Amino acid sequence: MVEVSQIGIFSQVLCEDTIDILNTIISLEECKSISFSLNPELFNYIESNRPKFIPGFRKASLKEMNVDCIFSIGGDGTILRIARAKPHVPILSINKGRKGFMTEIEANEIETSLKLFFQGNFRLEEHTKIAARMDGQIQGSAINEILITSGDLLKPIDFKVLVDNEVISGSSADGIIIATPIGSTGHNLSSGGSIMDPNLHGLIISWINPINLAIRPVILDLSRNLEIICSTRINPIKMVFDGQISIEYTTPVKFSISLSQEKVKFFRHRHFTSRWRQHLHPEIRD
């Protein structure tokens, strides 16, 4: 059995479907003794549209949620926002996004899946973030990906990629993506990168519109010393963490990419391959 007494629910999707999902959750017998906290936007939406539900919830920002786990209602962006604000709190994700590669439960599976969850039939996965450093100082961390691109999307950047102090590739390009295994199904995949097994201890480097057509994605073990040198005639460039935080820099500049001290936890029931198949090849059946 999963022992939880405080659960946070976070959603940026404000619609009747979200209220129906909440109604399904709080109607479960297993949830009768649980205290629920909702993010203010969701709380206010329910208060305006279904006020009879409000006595079952309290309002709290992500930072204020002192909970055992957080139920995410939305897509991958919602999960990433939670992971950034509460990296040590396990996440159980309900898909209300467009693709939801990182999500675990579909909206039509909530009742069955949550019963399994409270029975202890979900496992806890832990994933380490990657961090970018400049001159030894941490600039930010990401669970999904770090993107380096130009402040002006029409102006390419000259990149050099060094592994263990040796240049392995380089090109002028619109950008470069350094993705984790669980982030490999995001922008990396759209840019021609490979999907990585989430259990691998590595990362993948993929390019956005490189001038050198011989450039291909590279998969590295995280024990390697990875550095990226950026230069351009048109400044600034920017580094974006999980599509959430953006920092500008003047070139030339060199970044190192390595493991972060932060980890993110997810409750999982299905194998990762079933999530890939569901989202990439829904036409394939057992």
C-alpha positions, 0 to 999 in steps of 0.5 A: 500500500502507498502511504500518503496523507497529503497530495498536491494537484497541479494543472495549467489546463483549466476546463470542465474536463479537469474538474471531471478528473478531480471529481473522479479522484476525490470520489475514490474510497482510497482518497476519502482521508487524504488532504488535497492542495490545488494550485491557485489558478486551478482552485480559483477556476473551480471556485468560479465554476463548481463551487460545491467542490471547493470544501474538499481542497485548499489553495497553495502554490507549488512552493507552498505545497507540503505534500507526499506527492503531486498529481500533474494534470496536463502535458510534459510542460506541466510536469517540467514546471513541477519538477523545477519547483519541487524536485524532491516530491514524486510526481504522478502524471495524468495526460491532458496535453497534446502528446505527453511523452512523460505522462503516465495515466490517460484521462480514461484510465484514472479510476483503474490506475489510481486504485493500482497506485494506492495498492502499491502497484506503481514503482518509483523512478528517479532521474538525475538532472543535467547542469550547465556550468560556466567558469565553474558556476552553475547556470541552471539544470534540466530534466529534459534538455538544455538548448543553446540558440541565438537571440536572433533566430536568423543568425547562426552560432559557430559551435565546437563540441569537446569531449574529454578536452578533444574537439569531436565535431563543430558547425555553424547552426541555428542551435544545439540540444543536449538532452537527457534520456527521458528528454530524448523524445522532445525537441531532440527527437524533432531535430533528428535525434534518437530516442534513448532508453530512460535507464541509460546513464547518458545524454544525446547532443543533436543539432538544429539546422547545421550548415555542415550536413555531415553532422549527426547526433552523438550519444555520450556517457555522462562520465565524459567531460563535455564542453561546448564553445559558442561564438557568433558575430551577432550577440547575444545567444541564449541558453534555455533549460527545459523550455522554462528558463532562458539566460542570455550570454555574450560570446565567445563563451564555453559551457560544460555539461555534467550531472546535477545534484538534483533528481526528479522522481516519478511514479510509474506503472507501465514500461517506458516502451509502452509509452513510446509506442502509444505516442509514436505508433498508436496504430500498433496493437498487441 
